[in-house]
Amino acid sequence: MAKIAFFSTQPYDQQFFENAKGNHHFEYFESRLRPQTVNLTNGFDGVCVFVNDRINSDTLRLLSEAEVRLVALRCAGFNNVDLRAAKENNIRIMRVPAYSPEAVAEHALALIMTQARKTHKAYNRVRDGNFSLVRLTGFNIYKKTVGVIGTGQIGKAFCNIMTGMGANVVAYDKFPSDEMKKKGVIYKSLNEVFSESDILSLHCPLTPETHHIINKESLSMMKKGAMLVNTSRGKLVDTLAVIEALKEETLGSLAIDVYEEEEKLFFRDLSEQIIRDDQISRLMIFPNVLITAHQGFFTKESLEQIANTTIKNIEDYLAKKPSDNEVSCELIKDCP
Ligand code: NAD
């Protein structure tokens, strides 16, 4: 039996984890885990955290002092964890590496189709009794060149959807996949992917190397009118550079499920509050920008898988078993 403190929890987390918890004791806190909230972990064996909890060296040192030796991430990305500090403090980091890559890939498709066919605008028009098609002209995905950066689990699922739709898929990954090559994906240099894509979709993790991979220079290489899609991590994109490209009308459209400064905004209802983030406020008023609030993972199938894998990770930790779901500088290919 493990005692685990959950951070950044929402009612849906509790629902899926309570269904799967067996005899473990779980306590749910709404607050994010960061140095100021580590005091909530006294007496727990481990913590369970999400994408915007801050597992930096201070948090890890304080967790170690509280004798908490497990950080179970209920997500795939681990860019918010200082892996070197985890090692120094003897804390194991487990994650859910794949919990339905199709969920995120299908969300990227939803964003692309919404932008390509303007269904969000058509929905509002028809509800308002406006049946005009003026300014709703869309475009086909068929035969477009779709660029994919990162062909891991989600990137692969996304490539499969795009090749299925008859798009030409070009990709960049530090470790190209033979499986994808056999399916018709053509690997190119990063600059070629930037310059050839009609639609560019990001599926690589956030690392020091990929931070602001979309910046003024890469945007200047992109085709005029191209669509940029980010369902991976907000900090892959330099938001100010993207705003400039949208204002100059070189970038054709933007669809994002993640945002550079999402920590202070996402997963909360701020509809009655003043949004003080001027960059997201600017993005929100472009007619060719579509924003969802980090819901790529958010399907019933994913939530069940996340709960089951996290509980298996906790049990492997209790049994002191090695696990493929552990992340550490020794175990991953490319330690940040
Ligand atoms: P993965 O580890 O299976 O794949 C990542 C791929 O990126 C790998 O093939 C890797 O070689 C490649 N890569 C690493 N560094 C690169 C670089 N510098 N340039 C190009 N490619 C590089 O991960 P995944 O499960 O496919 O997830 C990808 C990302 O999606 C996660 O890191 C996370 O940030 C994001 N994600 C978002 C959501 C959401 O709800 N929107 C949900 C899950 C994951």
Residues whose N, C-alpha, C, O or C-beta is under 5 A from the ligand:
A	BS01	NAD	A76 G77 P97 V104 I149 G150 T151 G152 Q153 I154 G155 Y172 D173 K174 F175 H203 C204 P205 L206 E209 T210 T231 S232 R233 D257 H294 Q295 G296 F297
